[in-house]
């Protein structure tokens, strides 16, 4: 849900990454790195992540007011969605207040990164004219050269639909919820907690299982357990490759609770 802190991150990201009104996607994040205090972007091996921020050496910070050196894993080809996402997330992390840790910090960084790569000024109209399907989501991601997670997170912020995005990863044969995003101000049901197995939320005959088994997209109405009762959600599921673990597939679910009229 939207919070004063997330709104603050969006405002700062929007101000620092602002482009002329005539600019069109994609929006390479390198264009605004200096405004975030990054004096240099390096392609080097990075262990434990796609990108790393290090304090700039004194001579660099004194000459250009640069505060950071950004290292991006050399295995990521520049200007791809993976590269753009890694750079934008690193830039967004410079906006987070001290003391924010764990899933909250990751969500805030994604909110800021989404505004850098998919600025709402340009994204809202594109999203409004795009079918709310897995193919539509991929079309937006390609147009803005952005990762799927950041694209769907920004789509949820547009107000064109209400719902959730839920990513399950197969682990030891069981789909486990490893990422989620919601439209403001919606809250997740208790059974959609990070780390929860799919069967805590979804019925055994859910289309999620068919998607993971066959690799083909599925859509339809699902019976779900919310922790306080039973509800019915309209869902769309599709396999996502970049988030799959070593043990199996990963699937993204779009839950449409309502559409803007």
N, C-alpha and C positions, 0 to 999 in steps of 0.2 A: 504494500500500500504506500501511497505518497506520504512523506513525512517532511517536517521542516528541514531536516538534514539532507534528504534526497533532493528537495527543491533547491537548496543552496548549492549542491554539487552541480545540478543542471544549469543553474544561472551562471556559475563560474565557468563551466565547460563551454557554454554558449557564448559567453563574452570573449573568452580566449581563443576560440576556434571560428569566430564569425567570419563569413565570407561575403563578398558582394551579392546583392540580390539576383544578379544575372548569372551567378555561378551554377553549374550543373554537376550532378554526380558523375563519377565517384569523387570523393573528397579525401585525398591522401593525407594521413595524419601528420606526415613530416612537415606539411605546409605551415603548421602552427606550433611545432615543437619548441621553438625558441620562446614563444609567449608563455609556455609552461615552465620555463627555466632550464630547458635541456639545451646544452651547448654543443653536444656531439652525439651522433647515433653510430654505433659500431656493429658490424656483423662478426660475431665471435661465437665459439662454443659456449652455451649456457647450460648449466647443470640444474635440474630441478624445476624448470619452467621455460617459457618461451622468451622471456625478456627479464632484464634486471636493471634497476636504477642504482647507480653509485654516485656518491658525492663528487662533484667536479673538483679537480685539483685547484689549489689556491690561485695559481697564475691564470687559469682559465676563468675562474669566478670573478677575479679582480678585473680582468680586461673586458668581459662582456656581460657581467652579472649572471652568468650561467651558474646554476646550482647543481645540475645533474649531468651525468653521462649515461646514456641509455645504450645498453648492450642487448642486441636481438640475436637469437640463436641463428647461427650461420646456415642451419638446415632449412630455414624458412625462405622461400624465394621472395624477393622484394615485390611489393605492390600486389600481392595476392590477398585474399580475405584473411588468411591465417596471419600473414605479416601485419596487415593493417590492424587486425584485432589486437595483436600483441603490443604494437606501438600505442594504439589508442588506450588500452587498459593501463599501460605504464604511465601515460600522461595523466589519465584520470586519477591514478593513485596519488599523484602529487597534490590533489585537491582535498584529500580526506583529512579530517581533523585528527590530531593525536589521540590515541586511546581506542580507536575503532578497530576491532579485530574480528577474525573468524568470518562466518557466513555474511554478517552484516557488512563488513568491509568489502567482500567480494561483490555483493549486490550493489553497493554504492559505486564501486569502480565500474561495474558494467553499465549502470545508469549513465555515468559520466561519459564512458567510452562510446556508448550508443549515440549520445548527443554530438560527439566529435565526428564520428563516421557517418551518421545518418541524421544530420541537423533537422530538427523538426520543421523548420521553415520550408525545406525542400521535400522532406519525407512525408509530411501529412497528406499532401495532395496526391503523391504517388501511391501511398497506401490506400487512400480512399477509392482509387480507381482500379485496385487490384483484388482479384477474387480471394476470399478468405479460405484458401486451401493450402496444402503442402506445396503444390506447384507455384501458387502465388507467392508464398513465403520465399521459395528459392529464387523466383524472378526478382523480387526486391533485393535479396542478398546479392545477386549477381549485378544488378544495376548500381548498387552502392558499394560493391566490392567489400562486403562486410560479412563476418561470420553469422551463421544462422542464429546463434543465441542472442547476439546483440540486435539482430534484425527483428526477431520476434519480441524482444523486450521493448524496443522502441515502438513497435506496432501496438503493443498493449497500452502504451502511453498516449496514443493518438486520440483515444475516446471514440474510435469508429466501431469498437466492439468491447464487450466485457468478458473476461474469462481468465484462463490460466494457460501457461505453457509448462509442460511437465516432461522431463527427460528421464527415461529409465535405461539402465545399463544392465545387461545380463552378467550376473556374477555367480558362478557355481550353479548355473542353470536357473537361477531365480532373478527376475527383473527387480532392480532396486532403484528407488527414486534418488537421483544424484544431483538434480538441478531443477529449479522451478522459478517462475516469474508470474506475477499477477497484475491485472489492471487495477489502478487506484480507483476506489479505496477498498477493493475486495480483499478478504482474508482467506487463507487456505484452511480447509478442514483439517482436523487433528490427524486424520488418517493419511494426509499428504505431507507428512513430515519428511525432511531429508533423511535418507537412510532407511526409510520404510520399505518393506517388500510390497510389490504390486498388489498381492492378494489382500492387504489391509484395506485397500481402497476399492479395488475392482473385483468383479465377479470372475469365477474361473473360466467362463466362456467369453471374456472380454476380447474385443478386437485387438487390444495391445498384443496378446499372445499370438494371434494370427499374423500380425505384422512382423513380429520377431521371428516367427517360424518360417514364413514364406518370403520375407523381404519386400512384400508388396504393400502399398498404402491401403488403409481401411478407413471407413467413416460410418457413423451411425450413432444411435442413442444408446448410452451405456447406463446400467444400474450401478450406482456407487454407494459405498458405505462412508458416511461423513463423520462417524463417531457419535453423532447425536440422532441418527436415523438414516433413512434411505433417500437418495435423490436420483434424478435422471439428468444426465448431461449429454449434450450433443458434442461428439468428439471427432477429431481427425487424427490419424496416426500415420507416421512415416518413418522409415529407417534413416538415421543420420550416421554418416561414416566417421566423421572426425571425432566423435565422442565415444566410439566403441572401445571397450577394453580388450585385453588379450583373451578373455574367456568367451566372447560372443558379441552379439550385435547390441546396438543402442537404438532406441526409438523415441521420437518426440511426439507428444500428444498435445494437440490444440483443443482446449475446452471452451466452447462458445456458449456463454450464459445468456448473452443478449447482443443484439446488433443495433447500432445507431440508426435512427429513422430520419 
